[in-house]
Amino acid sequence: MKAYKFNTMLKVTMVILSWCVMVSATQAVASPLLPFADTGDLFVLIDGEDDGSGSILSIAPDGTVSVAVTNAQILMVTGELSVNFGTAGIAFDGVVGGDLFFAERESNSILKLSGGVLSVLTSEAAIDTATGSFGDADPRGIAFGSGGSLFVNEEDSDSVLKVNPTTGAVSVHTTKAALEALSGITDVDLDGGIVGGLGGVIYTVSDSPDTIFEIASDGTPSILASGSPFLDLDVFMTRAPNGDLIVSDSNADAIFRVTPLGGVSTFLSEAAIEAVIGGEAALEGGIAFDSLGNFYVAEENFNSILKFDTSLTGSIFVSAADIMAVTGFQPFLNGGIAFAPVAGVAQTPEPSSLALFGTGVLGLLAHAWRRRKRAA
């Protein structure tokens, strides 16, 4: 009888472990949602609204800086006189050698870099038609959802847009009215980050009041977290390797971790960030993880890219001087950053994820087996 119980428990264990592997594999395949299986260069939006330096940099894993998309290329496509990347998002489609997408706020459009060819994917006119805010479109954060669509925070209408990454066709996914209908929400201001989640879920931030919204695949919103300790959620967010949301707060000058259940904790404090740069921090730029679990921050005050390893020990990965040596301009890091996916090995999870797994599913199985053994 004891052997039968043990074999039964072993089978249950194997079924659950198989399910966990399946879920893990599913998350790894949904590469736009988590850090890619293996990451290559870091792409960085450099704002140039005031000095004509707006461009996109490519930073190699060893810190070597090069220009991936020039100011002239962007201006030729948009027809504008300058490039504005302030709080503009950037995202890869998750395919190795695939396409790069980014918002550009002077032309108020979404641009696409595919096979080395830059084009306007979704124009200001198309966004205006979708939202009804003619002449005032203002796309900000962008992110891919698990279904392959591109989602955009549009600040003028304060709505979340859904964009076909092939055709550029755009529609309103979630309206301002739907967000403001939620309890305690009297106004919204979608000028910050947005990320995709599994099952078609989208997460976005508003700084009026400071709230993280969870939006279902059908566009129905709910509140994931709101209020304290948030002070100003008007910038960027990303996903940690274990699936938690990592959110910058430009007033607190801190970065928070938010679990899928809405638990909030400090991921990086203002003091920890300022210890690396040696002065006052300004978290207006993008944030991202690489496939090894290292965390990167585009810091605006010193205009440097900071790197924090898995133990959150920080260093300056690329300085303003490093960028100036290549571009000839003082960089202005208040736009998004994103890693390009490259072919490689399976994703490396955060150490905490493994610990949680060990004390979670396996821990519960061990506890259940001990109870069965005592009962026998």
C-alpha positions in Angstrom: 0.0 0.0 0.0 2.8 2.4 0.9 4.5 1.6 -2.4 1.2 2.3 -4.3 0.8 5.7 -2.5 4.4 6.6 -3.3 4.0 5.7 -7.0 0.7 7.7 -7.1 2.4 10.7 -5.6 5.3 10.4 -8.0 3.0 10.4 -11.0 1.3 13.5 -9.7 4.6 15.1 -9.2 5.7 14.3 -12.7 2.4 15.7 -14.2 2.8 19.0 -12.3 6.5 19.2 -13.2 5.5 18.6 -16.9 2.9 21.4 -16.6 5.5 23.8 -15.1 8.0 23.0 -17.9 5.2 23.6 -20.5 4.4 27.0 -18.9 8.1 27.9 -18.8 8.4 27.0 -22.4 5.4 29.0 -23.3 6.8 32.0 -21.6 10.1 31.6 -23.3 8.4 31.4 -26.7 6.4 34.6 -25.9 9.6 36.5 -26.4 8.2 40.0 -26.6 6.9 39.6 -23.1 10.1 38.6 -21.2 13.8 39.1 -21.8 14.6 37.3 -25.0 16.1 33.8 -25.0 19.4 35.5 -25.7 20.0 39.2 -26.1 22.3 41.0 -28.5 22.8 44.7 -28.8 20.9 47.3 -26.7 19.0 49.8 -28.8 18.6 53.3 -27.3 16.5 56.2 -28.4 18.5 59.5 -28.2 16.2 62.5 -28.1 17.2 65.4 -30.5 14.3 67.8 -30.4 16.5 70.7 -29.5 19.9 70.0 -31.2 19.2 67.8 -34.2 20.9 64.7 -32.7 17.9 62.5 -32.5 18.9 58.9 -33.5 18.9 55.3 -32.4 22.1 53.8 -31.0 23.1 50.2 -30.9 25.3 49.2 -27.9 27.1 45.9 -28.1 27.4 43.6 -25.0 30.9 44.9 -24.6 29.7 48.5 -24.5 30.8 49.5 -28.0 28.5 52.2 -29.3 27.4 52.7 -32.9 24.5 54.5 -34.7 21.8 52.1 -35.9 19.4 54.7 -37.3 20.6 58.2 -38.1 18.9 61.5 -37.6 18.8 62.0 -41.4 17.1 58.6 -42.0 14.3 59.5 -39.5 13.8 63.0 -40.9 13.6 61.7 -44.5 10.8 59.3 -43.5 8.8 61.6 -41.3 9.3 64.8 -43.3 9.9 66.7 -40.0 12.6 69.1 -39.0 13.6 67.4 -35.8 13.3 64.1 -33.9 11.5 63.9 -30.6 11.9 60.7 -28.5 10.8 62.1 -25.1 9.0 59.3 -23.3 8.8 57.4 -26.6 8.8 53.7 -26.6 10.8 51.1 -28.6 10.2 47.4 -29.1 11.3 44.4 -31.1 8.8 41.9 -32.4 10.6 39.0 -30.8 11.9 37.3 -33.9 15.6 36.8 -34.4 16.6 39.2 -37.2 13.0 40.6 -37.0 11.6 44.1 -37.0 12.2 47.1 -34.7 9.3 49.5 -33.8 9.4 52.9 -32.1 7.2 56.0 -31.5 8.4 59.4 -32.8 6.6 62.4 -31.3 7.5 65.1 -33.7 5.6 63.3 -36.5 3.3 61.7 -33.9 3.7 58.3 -35.7 4.9 54.7 -35.2 8.0 53.9 -37.3 9.2 50.4 -38.3 12.7 49.3 -39.2 12.5 46.1 -41.3 15.4 44.6 -43.3 17.3 47.8 -42.9 14.4 49.8 -44.4 12.8 52.5 -42.3 9.1 53.4 -42.9 6.1 54.9 -41.2 4.0 52.0 -39.9 1.1 54.1 -38.5 0.7 57.8 -39.2 -0.6 60.6 -37.2 -3.6 60.7 -39.5 -4.4 57.1 -38.9 -4.1 57.5 -35.1 -6.3 60.6 -35.3 -9.0 58.7 -37.2 -9.0 55.9 -34.7 -9.2 58.1 -31.6 -11.2 61.0 -33.0 -8.6 63.5 -31.7 -7.8 65.1 -35.1 -4.4 66.8 -35.3 -3.3 66.0 -31.8 -2.1 62.4 -31.8 0.7 61.7 -29.3 1.9 58.0 -29.2 4.2 57.2 -26.2 4.9 53.8 -24.8 4.7 50.8 -27.1 4.8 47.0 -26.4 4.0 43.7 -28.0 1.2 41.5 -26.6 1.3 37.7 -26.5 -0.9 37.6 -29.6 1.6 39.5 -31.8 -0.2 42.8 -31.9 1.6 46.1 -31.0 0.0 48.1 -28.2 0.5 51.9 -27.8 -0.3 54.4 -25.1 -1.8 57.4 -26.9 -1.5 60.4 -24.6 -3.9 62.9 -26.2 -7.0 60.6 -26.0 -5.5 58.7 -23.1 -6.5 55.4 -24.7 -4.6 52.2 -25.4 -4.3 51.5 -29.1 -3.9 48.2 -30.9 -1.7 48.2 -34.1 -1.2 45.5 -36.7 2.6 45.3 -37.0 2.4 44.3 -40.7 -0.2 46.7 -42.1 -0.2 49.5 -39.5 -4.0 49.3 -39.1 -4.9 50.9 -35.8 -7.9 50.7 -33.5 -8.8 51.7 -29.9 -8.3 48.7 -27.5 -9.2 50.5 -24.3 -10.8 53.9 -23.9 -10.2 56.6 -21.4 -13.8 56.3 -20.3 -13.4 52.6 -19.5 -10.4 53.4 -17.4 -12.1 56.3 -15.6 -15.1 54.1 -14.8 -13.0 52.0 -12.4 -13.4 52.7 -8.7 -11.3 55.5 -7.4 -10.1 56.6 -10.9 -11.3 60.1 -11.7 -8.8 60.9 -14.5 -6.1 59.1 -16.4 -2.9 60.2 -18.1 -1.3 57.6 -20.3 2.0 59.2 -21.0 4.2 56.3 -19.6 5.1 52.7 -20.0 3.2 49.7 -21.3 4.1 46.0 -21.4 2.5 42.8 -22.6 1.6 39.8 -20.4 0.6 36.2 -21.1 -2.9 35.4 -22.3 -3.3 38.7 -24.1 -3.1 40.8 -21.0 -1.6 44.3 -21.2 -0.3 46.4 -18.3 0.0 50.2 -18.5 0.7 53.0 -16.1 -1.1 56.3 -15.5 0.2 59.2 -13.3 -3.2 60.8 -12.6 -3.7 59.1 -10.2 -0.6 56.9 -10.0 -2.0 53.5 -11.1 -1.0 50.3 -12.9 -3.9 49.0 -15.0 -4.2 45.4 -16.0 -6.1 45.2 -19.3 -7.7 41.8 -20.4 -7.4 40.6 -24.0 -10.9 42.0 -24.8 -9.8 45.4 -23.6 -11.5 45.3 -20.2 -9.4 47.1 -17.6 -8.9 46.6 -13.9 -6.6 48.1 -11.3 -3.5 46.1 -10.4 -1.9 48.6 -8.0 -2.5 52.2 -7.1 -1.4 55.0 -4.7 1.4 54.7 -2.2 4.4 54.2 -2.7 4.0 55.5 -6.2 4.6 59.3 -6.7 4.8 59.8 -10.5 4.3 56.9 -12.9 4.9 58.9 -16.1 7.8 57.0 -17.5 8.8 53.4 -18.4 8.1 49.9 -17.3 9.4 46.4 -18.3 9.1 42.8 -17.2 11.5 40.9 -15.0 12.7 37.4 -16.0 10.2 35.9 -13.5 7.3 37.9 -15.0 7.0 40.6 -12.4 6.5 44.2 -13.6 9.4 46.6 -13.0 8.2 50.3 -13.0 10.2 53.5 -12.9 8.9 56.4 -10.8 10.2 59.8 -12.0 9.3 61.7 -8.8 10.5 59.1 -6.3 13.6 58.4 -8.5 13.1 54.8 -7.5 12.2 51.6 -9.4 9.5 49.4 -8.1 8.7 45.7 -8.5 5.0 44.7 -8.8 3.9 41.1 -8.7 1.0 39.7 -10.9 -1.1 39.9 -7.7 -0.4 43.6 -7.2 2.2 43.3 -4.4 4.6 46.3 -4.5 8.2 46.5 -3.3 11.3 48.6 -4.0 13.4 47.0 -6.7 16.1 49.8 -6.8 16.1 52.7 -4.4 17.1 56.3 -5.2 20.1 55.9 -3.0 21.3 52.7 -4.8 21.0 54.4 -8.2 22.7 57.6 -7.0 25.6 55.6 -5.5 26.5 54.5 -9.0 26.3 57.9 -10.8 27.6 59.9 -7.9 24.8 62.5 -8.0 21.1 63.2 -8.2 19.2 60.7 -10.4 16.6 61.5 -13.0 14.7 58.4 -14.1 13.1 59.6 -17.4 14.7 57.0 -19.7 14.0 53.4 -20.5 14.6 50.3 -18.5 15.3 46.7 -19.7 16.6 43.3 -18.7 19.0 41.2 -20.8 18.7 37.4 -21.0 21.2 36.9 -18.1 19.1 38.9 -15.7 21.2 42.0 -15.7 19.1 45.2 -15.5 19.8 48.4 -17.5 18.6 52.0 -16.8 18.9 55.0 -19.1 19.5 57.8 -16.6 18.8 61.3 -17.8 20.7 63.5 -15.4 24.1 62.1 -16.3 22.8 60.7 -19.6 24.5 57.3 -19.0 23.4 53.7 -19.3 23.6 52.0 -15.9 23.9 48.3 -15.5 22.9 46.3 -12.4 23.8 42.6 -12.1 21.5 39.9 -10.6 22.7 40.9 -7.1 21.8 44.6 -8.0 25.4 45.7 -7.9 25.6 48.7 -10.2 28.0 50.2 -12.6 28.1 52.7 -15.5 27.8 50.5 -18.6 28.0 53.4 -21.2 28.7 57.0 -20.2 27.7 60.2 -21.9 31.3 60.7 -23.0 31.2 57.2 -24.7 28.2 58.3 -26.7 29.5 61.7 -27.6 32.7 60.1 -28.9 30.6 58.4 -31.6 27.8 60.9 -32.2 29.5 64.2 -31.6 26.4 65.3 -29.5 25.6 65.4 -25.8 23.1 62.6 -25.5 19.7 63.1 -24.0 18.4 59.9 -22.5 14.6 60.4 -22.0 13.4 57.7 -24.5 13.0 54.0 -24.4 15.6 51.2 -24.6 15.2 47.6 -25.9 17.3 44.6 -26.5 17.5 42.8 -29.9 16.8 39.1 -29.7 19.5 36.8 -31.1 19.7 33.0 -31.4 21.0 31.4 -28.3 20.4 29.2 -25.3 17.3 29.1 -23.1 16.4 32.0 -20.9 18.1 32.3 -17.6 15.5 33.0 -14.8 16.1 35.2 -11.8 17.6 33.3 -8.9 14.5 34.3 -6.8 12.3 32.5 -9.3 14.1 29.3 -8.7 13.8 29.7 -5.0 10.1 30.5 -5.2 9.6 27.4 -7.4 11.4 25.2 -5.0 9.3 26.4 -2.0 6.2 26.6 -4.1 5.1 23.6 -6.2 7.8 21.2 -5.0 7.4 22.4 -1.4 3.7 21.7 -1.5 4.2 18.3 -2.9 6.8 17.4 -0.2 4.4 18.7 2.4 1.5 16.6 1.0 3.7 13.5 0.9 4.8 14.0 4.5 1.1 14.2 5.6 0.2 11.1 3.6 3.1 9.2 5.1 2.1 10.2 8.7 -1.5 9.2 8.0 -0.4 5.8 6.7 
